[in-house]
Amino acid sequence: MKKVLVVYYSQTGQAKSAMDSVLKPFEENKNYQLDYLLVKPKKSFPYPWSYTQFFDVFPETVQGIACELEPISINPTNNYDLIVIAYQPWFLSICVPINSFLQTPEANLLMKDKPVVTIINCRNMWLGAQEKMKKRLLNLDAKLVGNITFVDRSANLVSLITVLAFVLKGTKEKFMGIFPKYGVTEKDLAHAPVFGKIIMENLENGQLQNIQPQLNQQGALDIRGNLLLMEGRGRALFPLYANYISKKGTQGSEQRKTRVRIFGIVLPTAILILSPVITILSRLAPLLAKKKFSKEIAYYSQNSLRE
Ligand SMILES: Cc1cc2nc3c(=O)[nH]c(=O)nc-3n(C[C@H](O)[C@H](O)[C@H](O)COP(=O)(O)O)c2cc1C
């Protein structure tokens, strides 16, 4: 009997359905025991979010500051053959609940020397969050062996609108009847058990360290040039603005609300303006800096951290 620990957080069930689809082959196999650990913040995050609540979590998310969690329901001395983490990026960083779990003594015990597969569910920007995940796992002495991503496949500006309707208004169907439904498609979810099968076969053969190229062949990672450039801008600027806001006060405080609201206007506007420019640049980049560009894509297609 092999034991798998599945650590997850999901506000509206998107990350959970991606994770359930990937893990279907494990659920159907009697030789596997799956233990689920739903990470629960003591003070739960709202859904739908108000505009201010949404942008007010930005500084601490980017800075990686932990929130308090409900006691962890798994014995931390359990010995697992594999650990799966299903999470969402928030503001190009690991979402606060999962990032908080990774900072607990229990995570330290559970994850040391263990192989880890991450399952990401998001709009379309996960590169920065996964870089932070690589760092966290390295600090825990865990071994990241695989990454599978589930994204909204619409154009960037379309999903910018539908994700805002999704998180701020709770719109789960087609926004205004004309926009596509936000999130991962049924087709992508139906394909997901293929990834689970790859993980399982390689776990059986002791070859887990070789799974990423096989996962990639099945479309586990969708790295788009325009988003790679766009995320690069965000990742450089976000820590500066996060500090600017948190200088005024802690989460929820009145003193920082003006700065939070300004950010809430600046960010979507910047994406709106920069998105077409960056899309054009990203079409040129493979021509102008072909080598560098394909090197970047190759880097984000694997699981080790840049020197
Ligand atoms: C506070 C917040 C910030 C987000 N930031 C990002 C982001 O940086 N990149 C991205 O692709 N999606 C982002 N999203 C979308 C989520 O990754 C995800 O699609 C959504 O929360 C649904 O996941 P769930 O149902 O499992 O909670 C964000 C969502 C929230 C609530």
The ligand as a Tripos MOL2 file, in Angstrom:
@<TRIPOS>MOLECULE
LIG
   31    33     1     0     0
SMALL
NO_CHARGES

@<TRIPOS>ATOM
      1 C1         -6.7010   37.3710   -4.3800 C.3       1 LIG1
      2 C2         -6.5880   36.6630   -5.7030 C.ar      1 LIG1
      3 C3         -5.5000   36.9030   -6.5250 C.ar      1 LIG1
      4 C4         -5.3540   36.2120   -7.7290 C.ar      1 LIG1
      5 N1         -4.2100   36.3870   -8.4770 N.ar      1 LIG1
      6 C5         -4.0040   35.6160   -9.5720 C.ar      1 LIG1
      7 C6         -2.7500   35.6650  -10.2760 C.ar      1 LIG1
      8 O1         -1.7960   36.3700   -9.9140 O.2       1 LIG1
      9 N2         -2.6090   34.9050  -11.3950 N.ar      1 LIG1
     10 C7         -3.6140   34.1150  -11.8650 C.ar      1 LIG1
     11 O2         -3.4390   33.4860  -12.9060 O.2       1 LIG1
     12 N3         -4.7990   33.9900  -11.1890 N.ar      1 LIG1
     13 C8         -5.0120   34.7320  -10.0730 C.ar      1 LIG1
     14 N4         -6.2040   34.6120   -9.3640 N.ar      1 LIG1
     15 C9         -7.2090   33.5950   -9.8000 C.3       1 LIG1
     16 C10        -7.0560   32.3080   -9.0090 C.3       1 LIG1
     17 O3         -5.7720   31.7770   -9.2060 O.3       1 LIG1
     18 C11        -8.0940   31.1840   -9.2680 C.3       1 LIG1
     19 O4         -8.4340   31.1140  -10.6140 O.3       1 LIG1
     20 C12        -9.3770   31.3820   -8.4880 C.3       1 LIG1
     21 O5         -9.1130   31.8860   -7.2140 O.3       1 LIG1
     22 C13       -10.2020   30.0990   -8.3900 C.3       1 LIG1
     23 O6         -9.6100   29.1000   -7.5750 O.3       1 LIG1
     24 P1        -10.4000   28.2710   -6.4250 P.3       1 LIG1
     25 O7        -11.8140   28.0480   -6.8620 O.co2     1 LIG1
     26 O8         -9.6980   26.9590   -6.3050 O.co2     1 LIG1
     27 O9        -10.3220   29.0550   -5.1720 O.co2     1 LIG1
     28 C14        -6.3740   35.2910   -8.1640 C.ar      1 LIG1
     29 C15        -7.4930   35.0920   -7.3410 C.ar      1 LIG1
     30 C16        -7.6050   35.7280   -6.1260 C.ar      1 LIG1
     31 C17        -8.7950   35.4380   -5.2650 C.3       1 LIG1
@<TRIPOS>BOND
     1     1     2 1
     2     2     3 ar
     3     2    30 ar
     4     3     4 ar
     5     4     5 ar
     6     4    28 ar
     7     5     6 ar
     8     6     7 ar
     9     6    13 1
    10     7     8 2
    11     7     9 ar
    12     9    10 ar
    13    10    11 2
    14    10    12 ar
    15    12    13 ar
    16    13    14 ar
    17    14    15 1
    18    14    28 ar
    19    15    16 1
    20    16    17 1
    21    16    18 1
    22    18    19 1
    23    18    20 1
    24    20    21 1
    25    20    22 1
    26    22    23 1
    27    23    24 1
    28    24    25 2
    29    24    26 1
    30    24    27 1
    31    28    29 ar
    32    29    30 ar
    33    30    31 1
@<TRIPOS>SUBSTRUCTURE
     1 LIG1         1 GROUP 0 **** ****
